[in-house]
Amino acid sequence: MASRYHNITGEVTTELLAAGNNVAVSSISLANVEGTNAVSIDLFIQKSGSVVDSITQERYYFFKQLLLPADTSYKYDLGFNNKAGEFGLFIKLTKSASETPAVDVIIY
């Protein structure tokens, strides 16, 4: 079973749910636990097997470059089900200053 809880640290793109996990998502909570700086967050779905750097990739954003201040949480309501052969759910963190970003994610 796919994990609904993630601790993500660093400037990384992380797969939260793989295509085919068959998880119904109603909302997602993001908490910037790095106590000094904001973090920029991209949340998107991507088609299983699509090439990440290709113009033809099937990537669709819920939000891009959401700036989440230090020690702040954000809850986003969405309707998403990642059936087999469809889409995975991904998050990308980008630091806004010299500190390493750290975000806790809970999928409901």
Residue, then its C-alpha position, 0 to 999 in steps of 0.5 A: m500500500a502506498s504511503r500517505y505520509h512523507n517527510i521531504t528534504g532538499e531540492v528534489t522532485t518526489e513521487l508521492l503516489a505511483a500510477g497504479n497505487n489506486v489511491a483516492v485523494s481528496s486533499i493534501s496537507l503541506a507543512n514547511v517545517e524548515g524554520t527560517n525560509a519559505v519554500s517554492i512547491d510544485l504539485f503535479i500529476q504525470k502520466s506513467g511512462s512519460v519522458v520528464d524532459s520531453i515537450t510531449q510529456e503528460r504533466y499537469y500542475f495543480f499549482k506551480q511555484l507556490l511560495l509557502p512561508a517558514d513554519t506554515s501549513y497549506k491544505y489543498d482540496l483536490g479530487f484524484n485517483n491514480k488508477a493503473g496506467e494513468f497518473g502518478l502524483f509528484i511534488k517538487l521543492t525549490k529553496s528560496a534562500s540558502e537553507t535546505p527546504a523541508v516539507d511534511v506531506i499528508i495525503y487524505 
